[in-house]
Amino acid sequence: MPFTVLNSRMVEARIGPGQRLFSQRGAMLAYRGEVSFTPNVQGGQGGVGSMIGRRIAGEATPLMTVEGTGTVMFGHGGHHVQVVDLTGETLYVEADRLLAFDGALQQGTMFMGSQGGVMGMVRGQVTGQGLFTTTLKGVGSAAVMAHGGVIELPITPQRPVHVDPQAYVAHRGDVRNKLSTALGWRDMVGRGSGEAFQLELSGQGTVYVQASEEKL
Protein backbone atom coordinates (compact mmCIF):
# COMPACT_ATOMS: atom_id res chain seq x y z
CA MET A 1 0.00 0.00 0.00
CA PRO A 2 1.86 3.10 -1.12
CA PHE A 3 1.87 6.19 1.06
CA THR A 4 0.56 9.48 -0.32
CA VAL A 5 2.66 12.49 0.63
CA LEU A 6 0.36 15.22 1.97
CA ASN A 7 3.16 17.65 2.76
CA SER A 8 6.78 17.42 3.89
CA ARG A 9 5.73 16.30 7.38
CA MET A 10 2.60 14.19 6.81
CA VAL A 11 1.73 11.09 4.81
CA GLU A 12 -1.52 9.22 4.25
CA ALA A 13 -2.05 5.49 3.74
CA ARG A 14 -5.16 3.74 2.41
CA ILE A 15 -5.92 0.42 4.06
CA GLY A 16 -8.45 -2.24 3.05
CA PRO A 17 -9.72 -5.66 4.15
CA GLY A 18 -6.93 -8.16 4.71
CA GLN A 19 -4.27 -5.46 4.82
CA ARG A 20 -2.34 -4.08 7.74
CA LEU A 21 0.41 -1.63 8.45
CA PHE A 22 2.59 -0.81 11.40
CA SER A 23 3.49 2.59 12.81
CA GLN A 24 5.16 4.16 15.78
CA ARG A 25 2.74 4.57 18.65
CA GLY A 26 1.41 8.09 18.74
CA ALA A 27 2.12 8.70 15.05
CA MET A 28 -1.53 8.62 13.93
CA LEU A 29 -2.76 12.17 13.30
CA ALA A 30 -6.23 11.52 11.88
CA TYR A 31 -8.19 8.82 10.07
CA ARG A 32 -11.37 8.22 8.10
CA GLY A 33 -13.33 5.00 7.96
CA GLU A 34 -13.48 1.92 10.17
CA VAL A 35 -9.91 1.58 11.35
CA SER A 36 -8.51 -0.07 14.48
CA PHE A 37 -5.23 0.56 16.30
CA THR A 38 -3.76 -2.04 18.64
CA PRO A 39 -0.39 -2.26 20.45
CA ASN A 40 1.97 -4.63 18.69
CA VAL A 41 4.15 -6.91 20.83
CA GLN A 42 5.29 -9.26 18.07
CA GLY A 43 7.74 -6.91 16.38
CA GLY A 44 5.85 -6.67 13.07
CA GLN A 45 6.30 -9.41 10.46
CA GLY A 46 9.64 -10.30 12.00
CA GLY A 47 7.98 -11.86 15.04
CA VAL A 48 9.12 -12.16 18.61
CA GLY A 49 12.76 -12.80 17.74
CA SER A 50 12.94 -9.48 15.97
CA MET A 51 11.61 -7.57 18.96
CA ILE A 52 13.83 -9.49 21.39
CA GLY A 53 16.90 -8.53 19.42
CA ARG A 54 15.93 -4.88 19.54
CA ARG A 55 15.16 -5.02 23.26
CA ILE A 56 18.55 -6.57 23.98
CA ALA A 57 20.08 -3.71 22.06
CA GLY A 58 17.97 -1.18 23.96
CA GLU A 59 16.59 0.11 20.66
CA ALA A 60 13.04 -1.24 20.64
CA THR A 61 10.51 1.32 19.40
CA PRO A 62 6.88 0.64 20.41
CA LEU A 63 4.69 -0.17 17.40
CA MET A 64 0.99 -0.29 16.79
CA THR A 65 -0.88 -2.42 14.27
CA VAL A 66 -3.32 -0.58 11.99
CA GLU A 67 -6.14 -2.56 10.35
CA GLY A 68 -9.58 -2.00 8.87
CA THR A 69 -10.95 0.00 5.94
CA GLY A 70 -10.17 3.67 5.43
CA THR A 71 -7.34 6.18 5.24
CA VAL A 72 -4.90 7.10 7.99
CA MET A 73 -2.66 10.16 8.24
CA PHE A 74 0.71 9.87 9.97
CA GLY A 75 3.30 12.32 11.28
CA HIS A 76 5.43 12.65 14.40
CA GLY A 77 7.09 15.56 16.15
CA GLY A 78 6.96 17.77 13.08
CA HIS A 79 9.78 15.76 11.50
CA HIS A 80 10.17 15.63 7.75
CA VAL A 81 8.95 12.39 6.22
CA GLN A 82 10.50 10.49 3.32
CA VAL A 83 8.68 7.62 1.60
CA VAL A 84 10.86 4.72 0.44
CA ASP A 85 9.34 2.23 -2.04
CA LEU A 86 10.86 -1.25 -1.96
CA THR A 87 10.65 -3.73 -4.82
CA GLY A 88 12.22 -6.74 -3.13
CA GLU A 89 15.40 -5.26 -1.70
CA THR A 90 16.22 -4.59 1.97
CA LEU A 91 16.05 -1.23 3.73
CA TYR A 92 18.36 -0.69 6.71
CA VAL A 93 17.08 1.98 9.08
CA GLU A 94 17.41 3.02 12.70
CA ALA A 95 14.30 1.86 14.59
CA ASP A 96 13.41 5.31 15.95
CA ARG A 97 13.39 6.75 12.43
CA LEU A 98 10.58 4.49 11.23
CA LEU A 99 7.27 6.35 11.11
CA ALA A 100 5.12 3.66 9.43
CA PHE A 101 5.54 0.75 7.05
CA ASP A 102 3.55 -1.69 4.96
CA GLY A 103 2.59 -4.84 6.87
CA ALA A 104 3.60 -6.93 3.86
CA LEU A 105 7.26 -6.09 4.49
CA GLN A 106 9.32 -8.59 6.46
CA GLN A 107 10.78 -6.89 9.50
CA GLY A 108 13.96 -8.10 11.12
CA THR A 109 17.07 -7.09 12.99
CA MET A 110 20.69 -7.28 11.96
CA PHE A 111 23.65 -7.60 14.29
CA MET A 112 25.93 -4.72 13.48
CA GLY A 113 29.42 -6.14 13.56
CA SER A 114 30.95 -4.21 10.68
CA GLN A 115 27.48 -3.73 9.12
CA GLY A 116 24.19 -2.36 10.39
CA GLY A 117 23.01 0.50 12.59
CA VAL A 118 24.99 3.67 12.14
CA MET A 119 24.33 5.50 15.38
CA GLY A 120 24.70 2.12 17.06
CA MET A 121 28.12 1.81 15.47
CA VAL A 122 29.13 5.11 17.02
CA ARG A 123 27.77 4.06 20.42
CA GLY A 124 29.53 0.73 20.04
CA GLN A 125 32.87 2.50 19.76
CA VAL A 126 32.35 3.60 23.36
CA THR A 127 30.40 0.73 24.93
CA GLY A 128 31.87 -2.21 23.01
CA GLN A 129 28.40 -3.80 23.02
CA GLY A 130 26.82 -5.70 20.14
CA LEU A 131 24.04 -3.61 18.64
CA PHE A 132 21.30 -4.11 16.10
CA THR A 133 19.59 -2.19 13.31
CA THR A 134 16.11 -2.68 11.85
CA THR A 135 15.65 -4.21 8.40
CA LEU A 136 12.59 -4.16 6.13
CA LYS A 137 12.53 -6.47 3.13
CA GLY A 138 10.06 -7.22 0.34
CA VAL A 139 7.63 -5.31 -1.82
CA GLY A 140 5.97 -2.34 -0.16
CA SER A 141 6.56 1.12 1.25
CA ALA A 142 8.03 2.63 4.39
CA ALA A 143 7.90 6.18 5.72
CA VAL A 144 11.01 7.32 7.57
CA MET A 145 11.61 10.49 9.56
CA ALA A 146 14.40 13.05 9.39
CA HIS A 147 15.32 16.58 10.39
CA GLY A 148 15.26 19.24 7.70
CA GLY A 149 14.40 17.01 4.75
CA VAL A 150 16.22 14.14 3.05
CA ILE A 151 18.38 13.75 -0.03
CA GLU A 152 19.12 10.45 -1.77
CA LEU A 153 22.74 9.86 -2.70
CA PRO A 154 23.62 7.03 -5.10
CA ILE A 155 26.41 4.66 -4.05
CA THR A 156 28.42 3.00 -6.81
CA PRO A 157 31.54 0.82 -6.79
CA GLN A 158 33.45 3.72 -8.37
CA ARG A 159 32.04 6.38 -6.02
CA PRO A 160 31.60 5.48 -2.35
CA VAL A 161 29.84 8.02 -0.13
CA HIS A 162 31.13 9.40 3.18
CA VAL A 163 28.44 10.52 5.64
CA ASP A 164 28.48 12.14 9.05
CA PRO A 165 26.86 9.42 11.23
CA GLN A 166 24.45 11.94 12.77
CA ALA A 167 23.20 12.91 9.30
CA TYR A 168 22.54 9.29 8.30
CA VAL A 169 18.90 8.16 8.02
CA ALA A 170 18.86 4.82 6.16
CA HIS A 171 20.31 2.93 3.23
CA ARG A 172 19.41 0.12 0.86
CA GLY A 173 21.14 -2.07 -1.68
CA ASP A 174 24.30 -4.16 -1.67
CA VAL A 175 26.19 -1.74 0.54
CA ARG A 176 29.12 -2.21 2.90
CA ASN A 177 29.65 0.07 5.91
CA LYS A 178 32.96 1.12 7.41
CA LEU A 179 33.25 3.49 10.35
CA SER A 180 36.55 5.31 10.60
CA THR A 181 38.12 8.11 12.56
CA ALA A 182 38.15 11.34 10.60
CA LEU A 183 40.08 14.10 12.32
CA GLY A 184 39.52 17.28 10.39
CA TRP A 185 38.51 20.91 10.51
CA ARG A 186 35.49 20.29 12.73
CA ASP A 187 37.72 18.92 15.46
CA MET A 188 39.94 21.96 15.09
CA VAL A 189 37.00 24.24 15.92
CA GLY A 190 35.82 22.17 18.86
CA ARG A 191 32.99 20.20 17.22
CA GLY A 192 34.53 16.78 17.60
CA SER A 193 31.70 15.07 19.51
CA GLY A 194 30.65 12.27 17.18
CA GLU A 195 32.06 14.10 14.17
CA ALA A 196 35.46 12.50 14.64
CA PHE A 197 33.81 9.53 12.92
CA GLN A 198 32.94 9.15 9.26
CA LEU A 199 30.75 6.47 7.77
CA GLU A 200 31.97 5.16 4.43
CA LEU A 201 29.34 3.36 2.33
CA SER A 202 30.57 1.44 -0.67
CA GLY A 203 29.03 -0.96 -3.16
CA GLN A 204 25.80 -0.44 -5.08
CA GLY A 205 22.76 1.25 -3.58
CA THR A 206 21.34 4.43 -2.06
CA VAL A 207 21.89 6.27 1.20
CA TYR A 208 19.35 8.71 2.67
CA VAL A 209 20.92 11.73 4.35
CA GLN A 210 19.12 14.33 6.45
CA ALA A 211 19.83 18.05 6.30
CA SER A 212 20.51 18.34 10.03
CA GLU A 213 22.71 16.59 12.58
CA GLU A 214 20.04 16.74 15.28
CA LYS A 215 18.81 13.50 16.82
CA LEU A 216 15.14 12.54 16.71
N, C-alpha and C positions, 0 to 999 in steps of 0.2 A: 504494500500500500504506500504509494509515494506521498511525501509530505508536500503541502502547498505552502510556499513562503508568503506570509501576509505582510510582513515588513522585516527589517533587519534583526528584530528581536522576538518575533513570534512566528510560529508555524501552525498549520492546521492539518489534521489527518482525518480521512474518512474511513470509518470502520463498518463492516457488515457482518452478517451471520457467519459463524465459523472462523472469523478472524480475531486476532488479538494483537495488542502491542504492549510494550512495557515503557514506563517512564520513571523519572525520578519522582519520589513522593513530593507533593507540593508544587509540581510543575504544571498541573492543569489550571488553565486560566478561565476557560468557559467551555460549554459544550451544548450541542443541540441533539435531540433524539433520546432514545432509550439506551443509555450507556451506564455501565457499572464500573466501579473502581475498587479494587481489593488489594490489600498488602500482599506482596509476593515474597515468599520465604524460600523458594526453590532456586533462585538465581537465574530466572529466565529459562530459555531452552537448554542452557548448559547444565541445569539440575543442581542437586545439593553439592556435588563435588566442586562445582564452579564457585558457589558462594562460600564454601569452606575455605578454599584457597584464598579468596579475597579477605575473609575474616582473619586468617592467619597473618596475612600481610598487613592487616589494619587498614585496608582500603575499601572495605565493603560500602557501597552506597545503597541505601534503602530504595527498593523499587516498588511500583504498583502495577498491577495487571489491569489493562483497559479492554473491556469487551462490550458487545452490544451492537446497536445500529444507530449511526449518527455521525456527527463530526465533532472533533475535539481540538481545542486550541491550546498550545503549549508555549511556555516561556518561563524563565527563571532568573530572578535577580537583575533583570534588565540587561543580561548578557547578550551579545550578538550570537546568532544561531546560523550554523552552516549545515546544509543538507548534503549527505554523502550517499550516492546511489551505488550499491554493490551488485555486481553481475556474476557472482561466484567466488570472488576473491575474498581476502581477509582484511578487515580493518583493525588496526591496533590503536587503542585509545585509552587514556587515563579514565578510570571509572567515574570520577567526579565531573568529568566533562561531557558525559552522556546525558542528553536531555530526554530523548525518547528514541525507540527503535522498533522496527517491524518484528512482530512475534515469530515470523517465519525464519529469522536469522538465528543461527546457532551461536549461542553465547558460551564463551569459555574463558579460561585464564591461562596465562603463559608465564612460566618462571623466567625471570629476567636473564640471569647469567650475563652473557654478553649481548643478549637481545631483550626487547620488551620495554617496560615502562620507563619513560624518560626521567620524570621527576623522581621516581623510585630509584633510578640509577644514581642520581645525585645523592639522595638520602643514603643509599647503600655505600657510598664512598665513606660516609661518616660512621654508620652503624654496623656495616659488615653483614647485615642480615639479607637473607634471600627475599626478594620481593616479586610481586606479580603485576601484570597489566591485563586489561580486559581485551578480549578478542571477539569480533562479530564476523561470522562467515556465512556466505550463501547469496541468495538473490533477494534483495529488499533494500530498504532505506534506513538511515540513521540520522538523527539530528544531534549535532555536537555544539557545545558552547565555547565561546571565546571572548576575550576582551578586545574591543576596538575593531572587530572585523577579522576576516581570515583571508589569506591568499594561498593559492595552491602552487607549489613549486615542483616541477618535474625532476625526477632523479633518474639519471642514465649512467651506464657504466663509464662513459667518458666524462661525465660531469656530476660528481657527488655534491651533496649540499651540506653546508655547515650551519647549524642552528643553535642559538642560545637556548639551553634547556627550558628556561622559563617562558620562552615564546613558542615552544612546541605544543601542538594540540593533538595531532594524530598522524598516522601514516598508513599506507597500504601498498601492496605489491611485494615483489621479491627483493626485500630491502634488508641490508645488514646495518647494525648500529655499532658505533664505537665512540665511547666517551673518553675524552682526552683533556689534559690540562692545557689551558690556553692563556698564558700570561701575556697581557697586551696593554693597550692604552687605558682600558677601563680600570685595570688594577692600579695603574699609575695615578689615576684621579680618585682613588679610594672607593671604587664601586666593584670590589672583587668578590662580594658575597654571592656565590653561585655562578658568577660570570667568569670565574677562573676555569670553568669547564666549557667545552664545546662538544656538541653532538655531531658526529659525522655520519651521514646516511649515504650509503652507496648501493649500487645495484640498479634495479628497474622498478620504478613506482612513482608515488606522489607523497609529499609531505605537506601537511596543513599547518601554517604558521600564523599566530595571532599578532595583532599590531601593538600589543602591550606586553610587558613582562609581569603584570600583576597576576596574583594567584586568584582562582575562583573562590 
